[in-house]
């Protein structure tokens, strides 16, 4: 479908639906006259409302797609006024934290004007400053539940010479349309002087939009992204969009990314573009993940979030599929497309095994529980998150890997998780209202003619240790302990936050916990010497056994010194290697799985 034909169909749909709903129309306008104030000015116009309607209720969402945590968008609303078509102010009141009610007094048209504060670029919700603006529509635009399925238009008034980049269809300059609010809410906008590069891939228009500076080459990006686009087209069978936009925010503190219906917003640091290996693991790895989401979660969606309920938590036990399985494929696809080697991938599996076995939370919380509790636990890290919670991203990816290899074994490599995902995509289109974990299991069993009850009871709904050795043997891989020497276990993990070494996890029953080390402590020195996040773990693990260490930290702007003697590591480091003499099945399955030769 050409872009002009798609635009024509959108306009016809707009006209047809307007007639069906007594010609009720919805039009938004977004302005930013003073971007340095971080304030957007919004107008929402609802015309031709039913004459008998006495009250008009509207709301601002409390969450955005792709991040399963509640936000306080309404708390950033600064001023509001509501008037009718003659400009007369109408009386309104707030009925809950994010909903308002207007007395229409026989008015059939209302204009809602409000100002909203926006300064959350890293959360990828709403941001505006003197450099650029970013909008996730669910964080900015109110909606009325009764009219949520109606088409709408948006006019953007960019600041000075700024321009708009978005997946929305542009019917006039800076005027966009969407078939309904659900679609609209899933189409973010970048507004500024970003650089846009357009290219064709698999017969569809794609765009790379970059805010910020880095040492990137568009031809390289185009070639690499086209490879991923073609792979996914062949994997899933079709591209479920008419155009697609990759949006980048390149800043010193950028990180994270969010998938959308026909676009993605990715935060990267300039250094991630400097070297090819870092670019592949960071930039391409993130692109691979978010682009796979175009099918897995944006089209193939769990029942609990299809359709979205924007006013409360949307509970689902399937996030380990939506996020975990996507996390499994993001790296696997880089191997299959030759961006990474099979050897590097199997080396990474050794790290996955150790991390899985080291995390106490994996034996305390199941994947289905982790998915369901995402709203209250996953995005709200606490002191004991690592110790008592599993991670539906990381463990979900691990279970997906093992599930893939188990399916290949049972079917003699005739089927795989690839077939399962394609089948699910065909059987559960978005308009049918989503799938459940039971649907997922039944689909596997139909393809394999084999019961997976025990697998799901043990590793999805239960917390039994993952059978790495047994299942990796299906593809001729064996796990062995790296060496016989006992390693020192620091008892904590750190993360680099803008150059600061911040304690991320403290492991239960470790010496570090007993000594009082806490999450969010900023480590500034080890035994009196300054260290960064990368160095501290390396230095501790290389020390002689039974050495007492002294860690200096900042906690709530006060210096504290913590001394303790690290434990021995109870979970060893592993090596994953190929067997010397694989069976025909092992070799064939390995080569098919990784798209490589033995």
DRENVOPA-491818 format. One line per field, with one value per residue (C-alpha): residue number from 1; residue in one letter; x, y, z. Coordinates in steps of 0.02 Angstrom, whole numbers, padded with zeros to 5 digits. Each point is the difference from the previous one (the first is absolute). Layout:
N
k c(NUM;...)
r c(a;...)
x c(X;...)
y c(Y;...)
z c(Z;...)
This chain:
598
k c(1;2;3;4;5;6;7;8;9;10;11;12;13;14;15;16;17;18;19;20;21;22;23;24;25;26;27;28;29;30;31;32;33;34;35;36;37;38;39;40;41;42;43;44;45;46;47;48;49;50;51;52;53;54;55;56;57;58;59;60;61;62;63;64;65;66;67;68;69;70;71;72;73;74;75;76;77;78;79;80;81;82;83;84;85;86;87;88;89;90;91;92;93;94;95;96;97;98;99;100;101;102;103;104;105;106;107;108;109;110;111;112;113;114;115;116;117;118;119;120;121;122;123;124;125;126;127;128;129;130;131;132;133;134;135;136;137;138;139;140;141;142;143;144;145;146;147;148;149;150;151;152;153;154;155;156;157;158;159;160;161;162;163;164;165;166;167;168;169;170;171;172;173;174;175;176;177;178;179;180;181;182;183;184;185;186;187;188;189;190;191;192;193;194;195;196;197;198;199;200;201;202;203;204;205;206;207;208;209;210;211;212;213;214;215;216;217;218;219;220;221;222;223;224;225;226;227;228;229;230;231;232;233;234;235;236;237;238;239;240;241;242;243;244;245;246;247;248;249;250;251;252;253;254;255;256;257;258;259;260;261;262;263;264;265;266;267;268;269;270;271;272;273;274;275;276;277;278;279;280;281;282;283;284;285;286;287;288;289;290;291;292;293;294;295;296;297;298;299;300;301;302;303;304;305;306;307;308;309;310;311;312;313;314;315;316;317;318;319;320;321;322;323;324;325;326;327;328;329;330;331;332;333;334;335;336;337;338;339;340;341;342;343;344;345;346;347;348;349;350;351;352;353;354;355;356;357;358;359;360;361;362;363;364;365;366;367;368;369;370;371;372;373;374;375;376;377;378;379;380;381;382;383;384;385;386;387;388;389;390;391;392;393;394;395;396;397;398;399;400;401;402;403;404;405;406;407;408;409;410;411;412;413;414;415;416;417;418;419;420;421;422;423;424;425;426;427;428;429;430;431;432;433;434;435;436;437;438;439;440;441;442;443;444;445;446;447;448;449;450;451;452;453;454;455;456;457;458;459;460;461;462;463;464;465;466;467;468;469;470;471;472;473;474;475;476;477;478;479;480;481;482;483;484;485;486;487;488;489;490;491;492;493;494;495;496;497;498;499;500;501;502;503;504;505;506;507;508;509;510;511;512;513;514;515;516;517;518;519;520;521;522;523;524;525;526;527;528;529;530;531;532;533;534;535;536;537;538;539;540;541;542;543;544;545;546;547;548;549;550;551;552;553;554;555;556;557;558;559;560;561;562;563;564;565;566;567;568;569;570;571;572;573;574;575;576;577;578;579;580;581;582;583;584;585;586;587;588;589;590;591;592;593;594;595;596;597;598)
r c(x;x;x;x;x;x;x;x;x;x;x;x;x;x;x;x;x;x;x;x;x;x;x;x;x;x;x;x;x;x;x;x;x;x;x;x;x;x;x;x;x;x;x;x;x;x;x;x;x;x;x;x;x;x;x;x;x;x;x;x;x;x;x;x;x;x;x;x;x;x;x;x;x;x;x;x;x;x;x;x;x;x;x;x;x;x;x;x;x;x;x;x;x;x;x;x;x;x;x;x;x;x;x;x;x;x;x;x;x;x;x;x;x;x;x;x;x;x;x;x;x;x;x;x;x;x;x;x;x;x;x;x;x;x;x;x;x;x;x;x;x;x;x;x;x;x;x;x;x;x;x;x;x;x;x;x;x;x;x;x;x;x;x;x;x;x;x;x;x;x;x;x;x;x;x;x;x;x;x;x;x;x;x;x;x;x;x;x;x;x;x;x;x;x;x;x;x;x;x;x;x;x;x;x;x;x;x;x;x;x;x;x;x;x;x;x;x;x;x;x;x;x;x;x;x;x;x;x;x;x;x;x;x;x;x;x;x;x;x;x;x;x;x;x;x;x;x;x;x;x;x;x;x;x;x;x;x;x;x;x;x;x;x;x;x;x;x;x;x;x;x;x;x;x;x;x;x;x;x;x;x;x;x;x;x;x;x;x;x;x;x;x;x;x;x;x;x;x;x;x;x;x;x;x;x;x;x;x;x;x;x;x;x;x;x;x;x;x;x;x;x;x;x;x;x;x;x;x;x;x;x;x;x;x;x;x;x;x;x;x;x;x;x;x;x;x;x;x;x;x;x;x;x;x;x;x;x;x;x;x;x;x;x;x;x;x;x;x;x;x;x;x;x;x;x;x;x;x;x;x;x;x;x;x;x;x;x;x;x;x;x;x;x;x;x;x;x;x;x;x;x;x;x;x;x;x;x;x;x;x;x;x;x;x;x;x;x;x;x;x;x;x;x;x;x;x;x;x;x;x;x;x;x;x;x;x;x;x;x;x;x;x;x;x;x;x;x;x;x;x;x;x;x;x;x;x;x;x;x;x;x;x;x;x;x;x;x;x;x;x;x;x;x;x;x;x;x;x;x;x;x;x;x;x;x;x;x;x;x;x;x;x;x;x;x;x;x;x;x;x;x;x;x;x;x;x;x;x;x;x;x;x;x;x;x;x;x;x;x;x;x;x;x;x;x;x;x;x;x;x;x;x;x;x;x;x;x;x;x;x;x;x;x;x;x;x;x;x;x;x;x;x;x;x;x;x;x;x;x;x;x;x;x;x;x;x;x;x;x;x;x;x;x;x;x;x;x;x;x;x;x;x;x;x;x;x;x;x;x;x;x;x;x;x;x;x;x;x)
x c(00000;00073;00010;-00126;-00123;00017;-00034;-00153;-00068;00028;-00102;-00141;-00003;-00008;-00153;-00089;00022;-00051;-00167;-00023;00025;-00110;00152;00088;00175;00158;00140;00155;00125;00173;00102;00165;00025;00129;00091;00123;-00147;-00028;-00185;-00108;-00163;-00137;-00172;-00124;-00155;-00151;-00135;-00174;-00028;-00171;-00130;-00068;00171;-00001;00176;00162;00134;00181;00162;00188;00082;00097;00127;00078;00019;00163;00028;-00108;00001;-00119;00049;-00072;-00029;-00151;00110;00094;-00157;00019;-00155;-00164;-00153;-00150;-00112;-00138;-00004;-00047;00147;-00106;00089;-00078;00002;00109;00062;00130;-00078;00159;00187;-00003;-00182;-00106;-00186;-00075;-00179;-00049;-00157;-00065;00168;00045;00178;00134;00177;00116;00158;00138;00184;00107;00177;00118;00177;00014;00106;00086;-00168;-00053;-00167;00003;00142;00027;00147;00091;00080;-00148;-00163;-00060;-00179;-00075;-00182;-00065;00100;-00068;-00171;-00164;-00132;-00183;-00035;-00164;00089;00164;-00033;-00029;00129;00085;00117;00148;00072;00174;00068;00188;00112;00085;00093;-00034;-00083;-00099;00053;-00129;-00080;-00167;-00068;00026;-00148;00058;00158;00004;-00175;-00013;-00137;-00027;-00139;-00034;00075;00079;00103;00033;00067;00128;00076;00129;00057;00173;-00006;00159;00147;00032;00081;-00116;00065;-00126;00031;-00098;00008;-00110;-00106;-00044;00058;00110;00074;00144;-00021;00144;00004;00176;00176;00102;00124;-00129;-00009;-00173;00049;00059;-00159;-00105;00090;-00003;-00181;-00053;00078;-00104;-00157;00021;00034;-00157;-00104;00054;-00020;-00178;-00060;-00046;00031;-00153;00019;00008;00145;00117;00107;00154;00017;00163;00039;00190;00049;00130;-00131;-00111;-00048;-00146;-00125;-00185;-00092;-00150;-00125;00105;00148;00121;00089;00177;00117;00185;00163;00117;00136;-00112;00026;00190;00058;-00079;-00010;-00079;-00118;-00057;-00030;-00079;-00081;-00041;-00043;-00128;-00068;-00016;-00100;-00117;-00030;-00046;-00131;-00087;-00074;00023;-00106;-00055;-00097;00012;-00060;-00044;-00185;00027;00061;-00111;-00075;00087;-00093;00087;-00070;00069;00123;-00022;00043;00072;00104;00075;00132;00135;-00055;-00020;00164;00098;-00024;00040;00159;00044;-00020;00085;00173;-00040;-00049;00168;00084;-00113;00033;00189;00020;00062;00090;-00072;00150;-00035;-00182;00042;00127;-00141;-00105;00132;-00028;-00188;00015;00102;-00112;-00154;00070;00072;-00162;-00096;-00161;-00012;-00040;-00127;-00111;-00066;-00001;-00189;00004;00138;-00105;-00158;00089;00094;-00108;00049;00172;00103;00009;00012;00165;00020;00138;-00055;-00055;00150;-00021;-00187;-00054;00035;00020;-00125;00123;00156;-00076;-00135;00138;00086;-00159;-00039;00172;-00026;-00177;00063;00130;-00124;-00125;00139;00048;-00178;-00038;00170;00028;-00158;-00071;00071;-00051;00009;-00150;-00091;00018;-00056;-00149;-00049;00014;-00119;-00125;-00011;-00007;-00016;-00182;-00048;00044;00164;00065;00034;00143;-00118;-00023;00188;00024;-00140;00076;00167;-00085;-00097;00160;00099;-00136;00078;-00053;00093;-00094;00153;00110;-00126;-00036;00184;00073;-00144;-00121;00130;00176;00098;00181;00018;00069;00139;00114;-00136;-00077;00159;00058;-00138;00111;00166;00047;00074;00022;00154;00070;00127;00136;00018;00058;-00124;-00048;-00031;-00181;-00019;-00178;-00068;-00014;00029;-00060;00077;-00118;00073;00175;-00049;00018;-00171;-00041;-00142;-00024;00060;-00011;-00091;00110;00157;00136;-00040;-00179;00055;00121;-00138;00033;-00162;-00075;00023;00163;00125;00169;00143;00148;00062;00134;00031;00019;-00125;-00091;-00132;-00144;00097;00154;-00074;-00068;00156;00114;-00097;-00010;00188;00048;00074;-00126;-00043;00050;-00099;-00051;-00053;-00127;-00032;-00172;-00111;-00170;-00122;00148;00094;00159;-00004;00133;-00051;00121;-00028;00082;-00079;-00069;00057;-00105;-00128;-00048;00151;00039;-00042;00061;-00119;00082;-00047;00023;00143;-00105;-00180;-00139;-00086;-00148;00109;00095;-00153;-00096;00146;00025;-00186;-00018;00144;00001;00182;00111;00065)
y c(00000;00168;00141;00105;-00146;-00027;00185;-00009;-00151;00090;00150;-00111;-00094;00166;00051;-00168;-00014;00181;-00037;-00156;00099;00149;00088;00019;00060;00008;00122;00036;00140;00003;00159;00043;00189;00002;-00168;00058;00000;-00188;00038;-00067;00086;-00120;00019;-00143;00039;-00116;00054;-00063;-00089;-00080;00133;-00100;-00013;00093;-00035;-00029;-00101;-00007;-00069;00003;-00173;-00059;-00105;-00014;-00154;-00096;00040;-00087;00126;00140;00180;00162;00091;00094;00069;00100;00084;00185;00092;-00049;00084;-00071;00101;-00031;00047;00179;00021;-00008;-00081;-00162;-00063;-00150;-00099;-00132;-00168;-00098;00024;-00004;00023;00156;00029;00147;00064;00024;00107;-00052;00031;-00122;00061;00026;00064;-00057;00104;-00042;00020;-00147;-00008;-00115;-00043;-00190;-00041;-00151;-00075;00023;00075;00188;00124;00176;00119;00128;-00140;-00109;-00080;-00179;-00057;-00169;00046;-00099;00116;00160;-00020;-00026;-00118;-00043;-00185;00006;00073;-00093;-00103;00152;00069;00162;00133;00089;00167;00038;00177;-00028;00130;00112;-00109;-00166;-00143;-00154;-00182;-00133;-00161;00089;00032;00181;00060;00181;00085;-00026;-00075;-00183;-00130;-00161;-00130;00005;00051;-00171;00019;00184;-00040;-00118;00127;00112;00163;00078;00188;00099;00011;-00187;-00076;-00112;-00130;-00094;-00166;-00142;-00178;-00146;00120;00111;00174;00006;00149;00023;00158;00056;00134;00028;-00022;-00158;-00077;-00096;-00033;-00001;-00125;-00120;00023;-00024;-00159;-00076;00048;-00066;-00167;-00010;00057;-00134;-00135;00042;00011;-00177;-00060;00064;-00004;00183;00177;00057;00184;00119;00102;-00014;00125;-00031;00150;00028;00113;00010;00085;-00030;-00076;-00088;-00182;-00117;-00014;-00023;-00091;00076;-00052;00059;00084;-00012;00127;-00048;00087;-00021;00082;00066;-00123;-00145;00049;00018;-00181;-00136;-00132;00121;00064;-00178;-00051;00164;00089;-00147;-00109;00126;00027;-00188;-00011;00145;-00045;-00180;00078;00066;-00175;-00070;00114;00132;-00125;-00163;00070;-00081;00002;00105;00148;-00019;00126;00118;00064;00167;00035;-00145;-00143;-00126;-00167;-00141;-00157;00004;00138;-00134;-00040;00180;00060;-00157;-00089;00163;00011;-00176;00041;00171;-00077;-00161;00101;00090;-00171;-00063;00158;-00013;00156;-00113;-00166;-00162;-00016;00168;-00053;-00164;00091;00116;-00151;-00045;00170;-00026;-00165;00078;00152;-00110;-00113;00143;00099;-00058;00078;-00128;-00132;00111;00074;-00087;00079;00012;00086;00118;00047;00028;00102;00112;00147;-00006;-00082;-00007;00187;00041;-00072;-00029;-00065;-00180;00003;-00103;-00122;-00034;00044;-00076;00105;-00032;00075;-00098;-00162;00011;00002;-00149;-00103;00047;-00064;-00165;-00014;00025;-00138;-00118;00023;-00035;-00159;-00068;00034;-00052;00182;00002;00137;00133;00152;00092;-00100;00028;00189;00005;-00110;00109;00156;-00077;-00070;00149;00160;00159;00027;-00167;00059;-00083;-00168;-00086;-00109;-00148;00045;00007;-00172;-00078;00068;-00080;-00165;00004;00028;-00133;-00127;-00006;00056;00148;-00002;-00046;00131;00138;-00060;-00004;00151;00120;-00021;-00075;00042;-00159;00027;00008;-00161;00083;-00151;-00118;00113;00078;-00177;-00004;00109;-00077;00129;-00048;00105;-00016;00098;00127;-00051;-00084;00154;00074;00176;00146;00058;00187;-00031;00147;00069;00176;00102;00153;00148;00151;-00047;-00048;-00176;-00033;-00158;-00086;-00161;-00068;-00189;-00076;-00086;00078;00084;00162;-00005;-00043;00146;00122;00036;00066;00021;00176;00022;00093;-00087;00124;-00101;-00177;-00014;00187;00002;00077;-00126;00002;-00120;-00114;-00013;-00035;-00175;-00049;00059;-00090;-00165;00005;00024;-00134;-00104;00054;00180;00132;00142;00177;00084;00188;00056;00152;-00032;00145;00119;-00069;-00102;-00174;-00133;-00183;-00142;-00185;-00161;-00061;-00176;-00130;-00007;-00140;00010;-00034;00072;-00114;-00042;-00054;-00098;-00115;-00187;-00072;-00132;00060;-00115;00035;00074;00112;00069;00026;00085;00111;00059;00032;00090;00123;00004;-00054;-00149;-00115)
z c(00000;-00049;00125;-00100;-00009;00187;00031;-00113;00094;00166;-00061;-00065;00166;00091;-00102;00017;00189;00025;-00084;00106;00160;-00043;-00070;00167;-00041;00106;-00036;00102;-00011;00080;00021;00085;-00008;00141;00000;00132;00122;-00026;-00030;-00141;-00042;-00053;-00075;-00016;-00103;00003;-00124;-00040;00164;00027;00042;00146;00083;00167;00061;-00092;00090;-00053;00071;-00015;-00001;00153;-00097;-00170;-00109;00017;00183;00127;00141;00048;-00036;00066;-00164;00068;00138;-00132;-00066;00044;-00062;-00082;-00076;-00092;-00116;-00128;-00184;00044;00117;00157;00146;00062;00179;00034;00149;00032;00047;00036;-00015;-00190;-00055;-00025;-00030;-00096;00010;-00182;00024;-00172;-00083;-00138;-00021;00131;-00004;00139;00021;00121;00033;00055;00067;-00095;00050;-00003;-00153;00078;00050;-00182;00050;-00029;-00010;-00061;00012;-00105;-00104;-00047;00052;00017;00023;00040;-00034;00149;00114;-00077;-00081;00093;-00072;00027;00022;-00098;-00151;00013;-00157;-00110;-00123;00045;-00064;00078;-00051;00065;00008;00013;00080;-00131;-00126;00086;-00093;00050;-00019;00039;-00061;-00016;-00175;-00053;-00104;-00009;00060;00190;-00003;00042;00013;00097;-00014;00188;00167;00029;-00159;00035;00174;-00078;-00119;00087;-00075;-00005;-00027;-00032;-00119;-00002;-00154;-00100;-00123;-00108;-00087;-00078;00065;-00051;-00101;00148;00050;00155;00088;00121;00104;00110;00134;00064;-00067;-00023;-00121;-00100;-00186;-00079;-00135;00135;00100;-00155;-00049;00175;00036;-00170;00044;00159;-00092;-00133;00128;00099;-00159;-00044;00180;00024;-00179;-00021;00060;00100;-00043;-00148;00067;00148;00096;00108;00118;00094;00146;00014;00162;00138;00116;-00128;00018;-00022;-00142;-00031;-00139;-00088;-00132;-00149;00083;00144;00109;00052;00122;-00039;00050;-00133;00055;-00053;-00183;00011;-00016;-00106;00138;00124;-00134;-00039;00180;00055;-00146;-00113;00149;00059;-00176;-00020;00162;-00033;-00182;00045;00115;-00156;-00010;00175;00112;-00124;-00106;00098;00166;00168;00040;00156;-00103;-00153;-00010;00121;00151;00023;00174;00102;00004;-00142;00078;-00103;00032;-00173;00010;00004;-00178;-00058;00076;00043;-00166;-00089;00104;-00055;-00183;00000;00020;-00093;-00154;00005;-00010;-00138;-00102;00029;00104;00140;-00004;00064;00116;00083;00022;00086;00108;00053;00047;00130;00080;-00008;00093;00138;00018;00004;00136;00100;00015;00156;-00065;-00140;00131;00089;-00136;-00156;-00172;-00003;00170;-00057;-00151;00101;00134;-00122;00050;00182;00001;-00159;-00032;00185;00052;00186;00113;-00025;-00182;-00054;00143;-00011;-00177;-00170;-00157;-00139;-00123;00046;00064;-00133;-00131;00082;00006;-00181;-00052;00090;-00066;-00177;00016;00083;-00142;-00125;00091;00013;-00184;-00065;-00050;-00107;00111;00114;00099;-00167;-00062;00164;-00011;-00182;00039;00148;-00109;-00127;00126;00117;-00101;00103;-00044;00080;00174;00046;00062;00166;00061;-00019;-00183;-00018;00080;-00103;-00159;00043;00038;-00164;-00098;00093;00041;00172;00175;00073;00165;00101;-00084;00034;00178;00043;-00089;-00040;00145;00115;00057;-00030;-00054;-00189;-00079;-00098;-00018;-00057;-00131;-00070;-00037;-00132;-00109;00051;00131;00167;00156;00109;00146;-00062;00124;00167;00094;00121;-00049;00115;00003;00034;00056;-00098;-00176;-00064;-00147;-00082;00016;-00087;00054;00177;00070;00075;00098;-00093;00098;00167;00008;00147;00132;-00073;00102;-00091;00064;00177;-00001;-00050;-00184;-00076;-00172;-00071;00097;-00109;00014;-00010;00064;00033;00135;-00015;-00189;-00120;-00110;-00136;-00027;-00115;00110;00170;-00034;-00096;00140;00137;-00094;-00034;00183;00109;00097;00177;-00036;00094;-00113;00040;-00113;00011;-00056;-00012;00078;00006;-00026;00149;-00007;00077;00010;-00006;00034;-00028;-00056;-00162;-00013;-00121;-00157;00016;-00184;-00112;-00169;-00145;-00173;-00137;-00140;-00143;00020;-00102;-00088;-00021;-00052;-00164;00094;00108;-00148;-00109;00139;00050;-00179;-00025;00167;-00026;-00191;-00003;-00032;00136)
